[in-house]
Amino acid sequence: MSDEGVIVAAVAGIRIDTVRDITDALGACFGAAGLILAESDLDPAFFDLRTGLLGELLQKFVNYRIRVALVVPEPERHGPRFAELAYEHRGHGVVRIVPTMAAATAWLE
Protein backbone atom coordinates (compact mmCIF):
# COMPACT_ATOMS: atom_id res chain seq x y z
CA MET A 1 0.00 0.00 0.00
CA SER A 2 1.25 3.43 -0.79
CA ASP A 3 1.17 6.67 1.12
CA GLU A 4 -1.47 8.08 -1.20
CA GLY A 5 -3.83 5.12 -1.28
CA VAL A 6 -6.16 4.73 -4.23
CA ILE A 7 -6.73 7.68 -6.55
CA VAL A 8 -10.25 8.08 -7.93
CA ALA A 9 -9.97 9.89 -11.25
CA ALA A 10 -13.13 11.97 -10.89
CA VAL A 11 -12.04 13.22 -7.45
CA ALA A 12 -8.49 13.97 -8.63
CA GLY A 13 -9.61 15.73 -11.82
CA ILE A 14 -8.18 13.05 -14.09
CA ARG A 15 -9.84 12.43 -17.42
CA ILE A 16 -8.55 10.46 -20.43
CA ASP A 17 -9.25 12.14 -23.76
CA THR A 18 -5.79 12.01 -25.39
CA VAL A 19 -2.49 10.15 -25.15
CA ARG A 20 -1.12 13.15 -23.23
CA ASP A 21 -3.83 12.63 -20.60
CA ILE A 22 -2.60 9.06 -20.12
CA THR A 23 0.92 10.31 -19.42
CA ASP A 24 -0.41 12.93 -16.99
CA ALA A 25 -2.55 10.32 -15.21
CA LEU A 26 0.42 8.00 -14.90
CA GLY A 27 2.50 10.77 -13.35
CA ALA A 28 -0.25 11.54 -10.84
CA CYS A 29 -0.24 7.90 -9.71
CA PHE A 30 3.41 7.48 -8.68
CA GLY A 31 3.36 6.53 -5.01
CA ALA A 32 -0.33 5.62 -5.05
CA ALA A 33 -1.85 2.18 -4.58
CA GLY A 34 -3.61 2.55 -7.92
CA LEU A 35 -6.06 4.49 -10.04
CA ILE A 36 -9.78 4.03 -10.56
CA LEU A 37 -11.10 5.28 -13.90
CA ALA A 38 -14.87 5.19 -14.34
CA GLU A 39 -16.47 4.92 -17.75
CA SER A 40 -17.41 8.62 -17.46
CA ASP A 41 -13.72 9.54 -17.06
CA LEU A 42 -12.92 8.14 -20.51
CA ASP A 43 -13.53 9.72 -23.90
CA PRO A 44 -15.90 7.60 -26.03
CA ALA A 45 -13.00 7.08 -28.48
CA PHE A 46 -11.21 5.18 -25.71
CA PHE A 47 -13.53 2.23 -26.25
CA ASP A 48 -12.82 2.08 -29.99
CA LEU A 49 -9.69 -0.07 -29.94
CA ARG A 50 -8.63 1.32 -33.33
CA THR A 51 -7.83 4.72 -31.77
CA GLY A 52 -5.02 3.23 -29.71
CA LEU A 53 -5.98 5.09 -26.50
CA LEU A 54 -6.78 1.93 -24.57
CA GLY A 55 -3.66 0.20 -25.87
CA GLU A 56 -1.52 3.17 -24.84
CA LEU A 57 -3.02 3.17 -21.35
CA LEU A 58 -2.45 -0.57 -20.97
CA GLN A 59 1.14 -0.31 -22.20
CA LYS A 60 2.12 2.60 -19.94
CA PHE A 61 0.51 1.33 -16.75
CA VAL A 62 1.86 -2.20 -17.26
CA ASN A 63 5.36 -0.88 -18.03
CA TYR A 64 5.40 1.15 -14.80
CA ARG A 65 3.51 -1.53 -12.85
CA ILE A 66 0.95 0.96 -11.57
CA ARG A 67 -2.39 -0.73 -11.04
CA VAL A 68 -5.47 0.73 -12.70
CA ALA A 69 -9.07 -0.38 -12.52
CA LEU A 70 -11.43 0.60 -15.31
CA VAL A 71 -15.04 0.58 -14.11
CA VAL A 72 -17.18 -0.45 -17.07
CA PRO A 73 -20.48 -2.00 -15.93
CA GLU A 74 -21.49 -3.29 -19.38
CA PRO A 75 -18.41 -3.87 -21.56
CA GLU A 76 -20.51 -5.37 -24.35
CA ARG A 77 -22.07 -1.92 -24.95
CA HIS A 78 -18.73 -0.93 -26.46
CA GLY A 79 -18.65 -3.77 -28.96
CA PRO A 80 -17.47 -7.37 -29.05
CA ARG A 81 -13.74 -6.56 -29.20
CA PHE A 82 -13.87 -4.40 -26.09
CA ALA A 83 -16.05 -6.99 -24.31
CA GLU A 84 -13.49 -9.68 -25.14
CA LEU A 85 -10.66 -7.50 -23.82
CA ALA A 86 -12.64 -6.85 -20.63
CA TYR A 87 -13.13 -10.59 -20.17
CA GLU A 88 -9.41 -11.25 -20.68
CA HIS A 89 -8.45 -8.55 -18.13
CA ARG A 90 -10.80 -9.59 -15.33
CA GLY A 91 -7.87 -11.21 -13.48
CA HIS A 92 -4.92 -9.20 -14.82
CA GLY A 93 -2.30 -8.21 -12.26
CA VAL A 94 -1.96 -4.56 -13.29
CA VAL A 95 -5.00 -3.54 -15.36
CA ARG A 96 -8.47 -4.81 -14.60
CA ILE A 97 -11.81 -4.00 -16.13
CA VAL A 98 -14.43 -4.37 -13.42
CA PRO A 99 -18.20 -3.78 -13.25
CA THR A 100 -18.42 -1.60 -10.13
CA MET A 101 -16.56 1.00 -8.06
CA ALA A 102 -16.77 -1.42 -5.12
CA ALA A 103 -14.97 -4.12 -7.12
CA ALA A 104 -12.30 -1.62 -8.18
CA THR A 105 -11.75 -0.41 -4.62
CA ALA A 106 -11.65 -3.95 -3.22
CA TRP A 107 -9.01 -5.01 -5.74
CA LEU A 108 -6.82 -1.93 -5.33
CA GLU A 109 -6.92 -1.77 -1.53
TIFILO-806331 format. One line per field, with one value per residue (C-alpha): residue number from 1; x, y, z. Coordinates in steps of 0.1 Angstrom, whole numbers, plus 5000, padded with zeros to 4 digits. Last residue first. Example, Ala and Ser with C-alpha at 12.3 -4.5 7.8 and 13.67 -1.06 7.14 Angstrom:
TIFILO-806331
num <- [2|1]
xx <- [5137|5123]
yy <- [4989|4955]
zz <- [5071|5078]
end
This chain:
TIFILO-806331
num <- [109|108|107|106|105|104|103|102|101|100|99|98|97|96|95|94|93|92|91|90|89|88|87|86|85|84|83|82|81|80|79|78|77|76|75|74|73|72|71|70|69|68|67|66|65|64|63|62|61|60|59|58|57|56|55|54|53|52|51|50|49|48|47|46|45|44|43|42|41|40|39|38|37|36|35|34|33|32|31|30|29|28|27|26|25|24|23|22|21|20|19|18|17|16|15|14|13|12|11|10|9|8|7|6|5|4|3|2|1]
xx <- [4931|4932|4910|4883|4883|4877|4850|4832|4834|4816|4818|4856|4882|4915|4950|4980|4977|4951|4921|4892|4915|4906|4869|4874|4893|4865|4839|4861|4863|4825|4814|4813|4779|4795|4816|4785|4795|4828|4850|4886|4909|4945|4976|5009|5035|5054|5054|5019|5005|5021|5011|4975|4970|4985|4963|4932|4940|4950|4922|4914|4903|4872|4865|4888|4870|4841|4865|4871|4863|4826|4835|4851|4889|4902|4939|4964|4981|4997|5034|5034|4998|4998|5025|5004|4974|4996|5009|4974|4962|4989|4975|4942|4907|4914|4902|4918|4904|4915|4880|4869|4900|4897|4933|4938|4962|4985|5012|5013|5000]
yy <- [4982|4981|4950|4961|4996|4984|4959|4986|5010|4984|4962|4956|4960|4952|4965|4954|4918|4908|4888|4904|4914|4888|4894|4932|4925|4903|4930|4956|4934|4926|4962|4991|4981|4946|4961|4967|4980|4995|5006|5006|4996|5007|4993|5010|4985|5012|4991|4978|5013|5026|4997|4994|5032|5032|5002|5019|5051|5032|5047|5013|4999|5021|5022|5052|5071|5076|5097|5081|5095|5086|5049|5052|5053|5040|5045|5026|5022|5056|5065|5075|5079|5115|5108|5080|5103|5129|5103|5091|5126|5131|5102|5120|5121|5105|5124|5131|5157|5140|5132|5120|5099|5081|5077|5047|5051|5081|5067|5034|5000]
zz <- [4985|4947|4943|4968|4954|4918|4929|4949|4919|4899|4867|4866|4839|4854|4846|4867|4877|4852|4865|4847|4819|4793|4798|4794|4762|4749|4757|4739|4708|4710|4710|4735|4751|4756|4784|4806|4841|4829|4859|4847|4875|4873|4890|4884|4871|4852|4820|4827|4833|4801|4778|4790|4787|4752|4741|4754|4735|4703|4682|4667|4701|4700|4737|4743|4715|4740|4761|4795|4829|4825|4823|4857|4861|4894|4900|4921|4954|4949|4950|4913|4903|4892|4866|4851|4848|4830|4806|4799|4794|4768|4748|4746|4762|4796|4826|4859|4882|4914|4925|4891|4887|4921|4934|4958|4987|4988|5011|4992|5000]
end
